[in-house]
Amino acid sequence: MTNQTEFPRRSLRNGLLAGAAAVAIVGAGLSHEVWQSSGAVAQTQGQTVRTAAAIPSFADVVDRVKPAVVAVKVKVETASMRGEGVADSDGPNFDDLPPGIQRFFREFGQGGRDGRGEGRQGPRGRQFGQSQGSGFFISKDGYIVTNNHVVQNGVEVQVTMDDGRTLDATVVGTDPKTDLAVLKVKQEGDYPFVSFSQGKPRVGDWVVAVGNPFGLGGSVTAGIVSARGRDIGSGPYDDYLQIDAAVNRGNSGGPTFDLNGDVVGVNTAIYSPSGGNVGIAFAVPAEVAVSVVEQLKSGGSVSRGFIGVQIQPVTKELADSLGLKETRGALVAEATAEGPAAAAGVKAGDTIVSVDGKPVAGPRELSREIGAKKPGSNVSLGVVRDGKEQTLSMKLGTLPGDKQAKADTGKGVEGEGRGFGLQLAPASAVRGKGDRGVVVTGVEPDGPGASQGIKEGDVILEVAGKAVSQPAEVRQAVAEARKDGRKAVLMRIKSGEGSRFVALAFPGRDNRG
């Protein structure tokens, strides 16, 4: 048993970065290199660089962190329409995941050629398969971090350590929104562990990924941070690191380390047309994982702040319709009745541009800022209304269930032809539509309304900031907006998915700017 508590932080950064400079001389067209003996330096045009022989390896940092990385094997209960017990080995049930990330997780399976493992028919018709992934110890008493999709629907969990020991584990808690999970081994012991980085890696920094690709535990790859803040469509809190260290099926839940041996990210997804590594992998950054993991350890679930708004991006058309100078912030399509935002005075048509003085670029940033705060805490929102910014204070509620602030794409399209291609009727004249607004009873397929996603049955609640209940009021509000020199008219529309704003460009105008 290793009595190691926390790995020493002995940085290799200076040596590796200095040595890596040697790569720059390859094919650089330098005609006056003067090469000396192996390990010496080359002098050219007044610059001094190390030779390739002087580049150190990653072996020292790997030796320190590799014992803390484990292979995770999960017995999962599956539901097959064909009556077959088949499971995705690195994600047992993709249908339960957000649509935008399903294509990523399908690349992570472990098993046959199609990436699926073989299951078996259990008692009473229950079906089982096997899921495999990676994880890492974060404490000496046996807490492990992995991905939620690795352990989802799991009935038995085992982890295999780098020294070959196999341990039983239980799922302490999961967070589908960030795809993180915390496990705890059942056997008492003093386990090797690693820590999350306190800083943020820069694009271009070296990183090392360790995991269990294709069931080959203890595999190590190296690369750099390719980008930060990636949104891959998995949810409102997307803020992924992109790395080019090779990540393949079975790496899910494994750590990505900096050169100090600290975890900078939890490997979660890859993008791959072929199903194998193409140098595009995504990891949950340490600054996101730390908060989630602590809450999962202490309570088994994650509580997030909640203000109760439906939001969407501010496009150029929307900004013009609202009188905004910039396409920044999150446009409030609707404030939930009796929610914290509504109670503080937030209204549909407001644009939230800051949280506690921190600028908000769009809906994703607003969702992350609010979700990262504890329910019950006080926040100040910077809100632009009628072209003027004001500050509203409120106490955060708790995000209920799986509800989240919805970000509509709201893409603007130029208007062509005559009118907006919409047939309208008072809501009071259409059965089941209530007394508020004007119902869209018909949509021309090639008209501007259709191009903006307006469908038959949608209800127009407001036009240019004015409530409407008759088609004539819609026409009047549109005429006034056009008279005011607007390039587009703003409508608030209610559909089955909730409320949203749509900017319809006036026919005949060139809005390309």
Residue pairs with C-beta under 8 A, 6 or more apart in sequence:
1 189
1 190
2 67
2 163
2 190
2 191
2 192
3 190
4 67
4 190
4 192
5 140
5 190
5 193
6 140
6 193
6 194
6 195
7 64
7 65
7 68
7 192
7 193
7 194
7 261
8 64
9 260
9 261
9 262
10 60
10 64
10 260
10 261
11 259
11 260
12 56
12 58
12 60
12 61
12 259
13 206
13 259
13 260
15 56
16 55
16 56
16 58
16 206
16 259
17 206
18 50
19 50
19 54
19 55
19 56
20 55
20 206
21 49
21 50
22 49
22 50
22 51
22 52
22 54
22 55
23 52
23 55
24 49
25 33
25 42
25 44
25 49
30 44
30 45
32 44
32 45
33 42
33 43
33 44
34 42
34 43
34 44
35 42
35 51
36 42
36 51
38 51
38 53
39 51
39 53
39 54
40 51
40 54
41 48
41 49
41 50
41 51
41 54
42 48
42 49
42 50
42 51
58 208
58 220
58 222
58 259
61 208
61 257
61 259
61 260
61 261
62 208
62 210
62 220
64 261
65 194
65 208
65 210
65 255
65 257
65 261
66 162
66 210
66 218
66 220
67 161
67 162
67 163
67 192
68 136
68 137
68 162
68 191
68 192
68 193
68 194
69 134
69 135
69 136
69 162
69 210
69 211
69 218
69 254
69 255
70 134
70 135
70 136
70 137
70 144
70 159
70 160
70 161
70 162
70 212
70 217
71 132
71 133
71 134
71 135
71 159
71 160
71 212
71 215
71 217
71 250
72 132
72 133
72 134
72 135
72 144
72 146
72 150
72 151
72 157
72 158
72 159
72 169
72 183
72 212
72 253
73 130
73 131
73 132
73 157
73 158
73 159
73 160
74 92
74 130
74 131
74 132
74 133
74 150
74 151
74 154
74 156
74 157
74 158
75 128
75 129
75 130
75 131
75 154
75 155
75 156
75 157
76 87
76 92
76 93
76 128
76 129
76 130
76 131
76 152
76 153
76 154
76 155
77 122
77 126
77 127
77 128
77 153
77 155
78 85
78 86
78 87
78 92
78 93
78 119
78 127
78 128
78 129
78 153
79 93
79 127
80 86
80 119
80 127
83 121
83 127
84 119
84 127
85 118
85 119
85 120
85 121
85 122
85 127
85 128
85 129
86 116
86 117
86 118
86 119
86 127
86 129
87 93
87 116
87 117
87 119
87 128
87 129
87 130
87 131
87 153
88 94
88 105
88 106
88 108
88 109
88 115
88 116
88 117
88 129
88 131
89 108
89 109
89 110
89 111
89 115
89 116
89 117
89 129
89 130
89 131
89 132
89 249
89 250
90 105
90 108
90 109
90 110
90 115
90 131
90 132
90 133
90 149
90 150
90 249
90 250
90 252
91 97
91 105
91 106
91 108
91 109
91 131
91 149
91 150
91 152
91 252
92 129
92 131
92 149
92 152
92 153
92 154
93 152
93 153
94 102
94 105
94 106
94 149
95 102
96 152
96 176
97 105
97 149
97 176
97 234
98 233
98 234
98 235
99 233
100 232
100 233
100 234
100 235
101 179
101 232
101 233
101 234
101 235
101 269
104 232
104 234
104 268
104 269
104 270
104 271
104 282
105 149
105 252
105 269
106 115
107 115
107 249
107 269
107 270
107 271
107 272
107 275
108 115
108 133
108 149
108 248
108 249
108 250
108 251
108 252
108 269
108 270
109 115
109 116
109 117
109 249
110 117
110 131
110 132
110 214
110 215
110 249
110 250
111 117
111 118
111 130
112 118
115 249
115 275
116 129
117 129
117 130
117 131
117 132
118 129
119 127
119 128
119 129
119 130
120 127
120 128
120 129
121 127
122 128
128 155
131 150
131 151
131 152
131 154
132 150
132 212
132 215
132 250
133 146
133 147
133 150
133 151
133 212
133 250
133 251
133 252
133 253
133 254
134 146
134 150
134 210
134 211
134 212
134 250
134 251
134 252
134 253
134 254
134 255
134 267
135 144
135 145
135 146
135 150
135 159
135 183
135 253
135 254
136 144
136 145
136 146
136 193
136 194
136 210
136 254
136 255
136 263
137 143
137 144
137 191
137 192
137 193
137 194
138 144
138 145
138 193
138 194
138 195
138 196
138 293
139 191
139 193
140 190
140 191
140 192
140 193
141 188
141 189
141 190
141 191
142 167
142 169
142 184
142 185
142 187
142 188
142 189
142 191
143 172
143 182
143 183
143 184
143 297
144 159
144 169
144 182
144 183
144 184
144 185
145 180
145 181
145 182
145 183
145 253
145 255
145 266
145 289
145 293
146 180
146 181
146 182
146 183
146 252
146 253
146 266
147 179
147 180
147 181
147 252
147 253
147 266
147 268
148 174
148 175
148 176
148 178
148 179
148 180
148 181
149 179
149 252
150 181
150 252
150 253
151 157
151 171
151 174
151 181
151 183
152 174
152 176
154 171
156 168
157 168
157 169
157 170
157 171
157 183
158 166
158 167
158 168
158 169
159 166
159 167
159 169
159 183
159 185
160 166
160 167
160 217
161 167
162 217
162 218
167 185
167 186
167 187
168 185
168 186
168 187
169 183
169 184
169 185
169 186
170 183
170 184
170 186
171 181
171 182
171 183
172 181
172 182
172 183
172 184
172 296
172 297
172 300
173 181
173 182
173 295
173 296
173 297
173 299
173 300
173 301
173 302
174 180
174 181
174 182
174 296
175 181
175 292
175 295
175 296
175 301
175 302
177 235
177 236
177 237
177 302
177 304
177 371
177 404
178 235
178 237
178 284
178 288
178 289
178 292
178 302
179 234
179 268
179 284
180 266
180 284
180 289
180 292
180 293
180 296
181 253
181 296
182 293
182 296
182 297
185 191
194 255
194 257
194 261
194 262
194 263
195 262
195 263
196 262
196 263
196 264
196 286
196 289
196 290
196 293
197 258
197 260
197 262
197 263
197 264
197 286
198 262
200 228
200 264
200 285
200 286
200 287
201 207
201 225
201 228
201 241
201 258
201 264
202 225
203 224
203 225
203 226
203 227
203 228
204 224
204 225
205 224
205 225
205 258
205 259
206 222
206 223
206 224
206 258
206 259
207 222
207 223
207 224
207 225
207 243
207 245
207 256
207 257
207 258
207 264
207 265
208 220
208 221
208 222
208 245
208 256
208 257
208 259
209 220
209 221
209 222
209 223
209 243
209 245
209 246
209 247
209 251
209 254
209 255
209 256
209 257
209 267
209 281
210 218
210 219
210 220
210 254
210 255
210 257
211 219
211 247
211 250
211 251
211 252
211 253
211 254
211 255
211 267
212 218
212 219
212 250
212 251
212 254
213 219
213 246
213 247
213 248
213 249
213 250
213 251
214 248
214 249
214 250
215 250
216 250
221 245
221 246
221 247
222 245
223 243
223 244
223 245
223 246
223 279
224 243
224 244
224 245
225 241
225 242
225 243
225 264
226 242
226 243
226 244
226 279
226 280
227 241
227 242
228 239
228 241
228 242
228 285
229 239
229 240
230 238
230 239
230 240
230 241
230 242
230 282
231 238
231 239
231 240
231 364
232 238
232 240
232 269
232 271
232 282
234 269
235 404
236 363
236 364
236 367
236 368
236 371
236 404
236 405
236 407
237 288
237 367
237 368
237 371
238 364
239 285
239 288
239 368
240 265
240 268
240 269
240 282
240 283
240 284
240 285
241 256
241 264
241 265
241 282
241 283
241 284
241 285
242 280
242 281
242 282
243 256
243 265
243 281
243 282
243 283
244 279
244 280
244 281
245 256
245 281
246 277
246 279
246 281
247 254
247 267
247 270
247 277
247 281
248 270
248 276
248 277
249 275
251 267
251 270
251 281
252 267
252 268
252 269
253 266
253 267
253 268
254 266
254 267
255 263
255 265
255 266
255 267
256 263
256 264
256 265
256 266
256 267
256 283
257 263
257 264
258 264
262 286
263 286
263 289
264 283
264 285
264 286
265 283
265 284
265 285
265 286
265 289
266 283
266 284
266 289
267 281
267 282
267 283
268 282
268 283
268 284
269 281
269 282
270 277
270 278
270 280
270 281
270 282
271 278
271 280
271 281
271 282
272 278
272 280
291 372
292 302
295 301
295 302
295 303
296 302
303 374
303 375
303 398
303 399
304 370
304 371
304 372
304 373
304 375
304 398
304 399
305 370
305 371
305 372
305 373
305 374
305 375
305 377
305 379
305 396
305 397
305 398
305 399
306 339
306 340
306 370
306 375
306 396
306 397
306 398
306 399
306 400
306 403
307 339
307 340
307 341
307 346
307 370
307 379
307 381
307 394
307 396
307 397
307 405
308 335
308 336
308 338
308 339
308 340
308 341
308 342
308 397
309 330
309 332
309 333
309 334
309 335
309 336
309 339
309 341
309 346
309 352
309 405
310 332
310 333
310 334
310 336
310 405
310 406
310 498
310 499
310 500
311 330
311 331
311 332
311 333
311 352
311 363
311 366
311 367
311 405
311 406
311 407
312 330
312 331
312 333
312 363
312 406
312 407
312 408
312 409
312 410
312 500
312 501
313 327
313 330
313 331
313 362
313 363
313 407
313 408
313 409
313 410
314 322
314 324
314 326
314 327
314 328
314 329
314 330
314 331
314 351
314 362
315 327
315 410
315 411
315 412
315 503
316 327
316 412
316 511
316 513
317 412
317 487
317 488
317 503
317 505
317 511
318 324
318 327
318 331
318 410
318 412
318 488
318 490
318 501
318 503
319 325
319 326
319 327
320 486
320 487
320 488
320 503
321 464
321 481
321 486
321 487
321 488
321 489
321 490
321 503
322 331
322 349
322 351
322 384
322 490
323 386
323 387
324 351
324 384
324 387
328 353
328 359
328 360
328 361
328 362
329 351
329 352
329 353
329 360
329 361
329 362
329 366
329 384
330 351
330 352
330 360
330 362
330 363
330 365
330 366
330 405
330 407
331 349
331 350
331 351
331 410
331 501
332 341
332 346
332 347
332 348
332 349
332 350
332 351
332 352
333 348
333 408
333 492
333 498
333 499
333 500
333 501
334 348
334 492
334 498
334 499
335 341
335 342
335 346
335 347
335 348
336 342
339 397
340 394
340 395
340 396
340 397
341 381
341 394
343 394
344 381
344 392
344 393
344 394
345 392
346 352
346 381
346 383
346 392
347 385
348 462
348 492
348 499
349 385
349 462
349 465
349 490
349 492
349 501
350 383
350 384
350 385
351 383
351 384
351 385
352 360
352 366
352 381
352 382
352 383
353 359
353 360
353 382
353 383
353 384
353 389
354 360
354 381
354 382
355 366
355 369
355 370
355 379
355 380
355 381
355 382
356 369
356 379
356 380
357 380
357 382
358 369
360 366
360 369
360 382
362 407
363 405
363 407
364 407
366 405
367 404
367 405
367 407
370 379
370 396
370 405
371 399
373 379
373 396
374 396
375 396
375 397
375 398
375 399
376 395
376 396
376 398
377 395
377 396
378 393
378 394
378 395
378 396
379 393
379 394
379 395
379 396
380 391
380 392
380 393
381 391
381 392
381 393
381 394
382 389
382 390
382 391
383 389
383 390
383 391
383 392
384 390
406 497
406 498
408 500
410 500
410 501
410 502
410 503
411 452
412 452
412 488
412 503
412 505
412 511
413 448
413 451
413 452
413 505
414 448
414 505
414 510
414 511
414 512
415 448
415 488
415 504
415 505
415 506
415 507
415 508
415 509
415 511
416 448
416 507
417 446
417 447
417 448
417 507
418 507
419 447
419 507
420 447
420 448
420 449
420 504
420 507
421 443
421 444
421 446
421 447
421 448
421 449
421 450
422 440
422 442
422 443
422 444
422 447
422 449
422 454
423 440
423 441
423 442
423 443
424 438
424 439
424 440
424 441
424 460
424 471
424 474
425 438
425 439
425 441
425 471
426 438
426 439
426 469
426 470
426 471
427 433
427 434
427 435
427 436
427 437
427 438
427 439
427 459
427 469
428 434
428 435
428 469
429 439
430 439
430 441
433 439
433 459
434 459
435 469
436 459
436 461
436 467
436 469
437 459
437 460
437 461
437 467
437 468
437 469
437 494
438 459
438 460
438 468
438 469
438 470
438 471
438 473
438 474
439 457
439 458
439 459
439 460
440 449
440 454
440 455
440 456
440 457
440 458
440 459
440 460
441 456
442 456
443 449
443 450
443 454
443 455
443 456
444 450
448 504
448 505
448 507
449 504
452 502
452 503
452 504
453 502
454 493
454 502
455 495
457 495
457 496
458 493
458 494
458 495
459 493
459 494
459 495
460 468
460 474
460 491
460 492
460 493
461 467
461 468
461 492
461 493
461 494
461 499
462 468
462 490
462 491
462 492
463 473
463 474
463 477
463 478
463 481
463 489
463 490
463 491
463 492
464 477
464 478
464 480
464 481
464 486
464 489
464 490
464 491
465 490
466 473
466 477
468 474
468 477
477 489
478 489
481 489
481 490
482 489
482 506
486 506
487 505
487 506
487 509
487 511
488 503
488 504
488 505
488 506
488 511
489 503
489 504
489 506
490 501
490 502
490 503
491 501
491 502
491 503
491 504
492 499
492 500
492 501
492 502
493 499
493 500
493 501
493 502
505 511
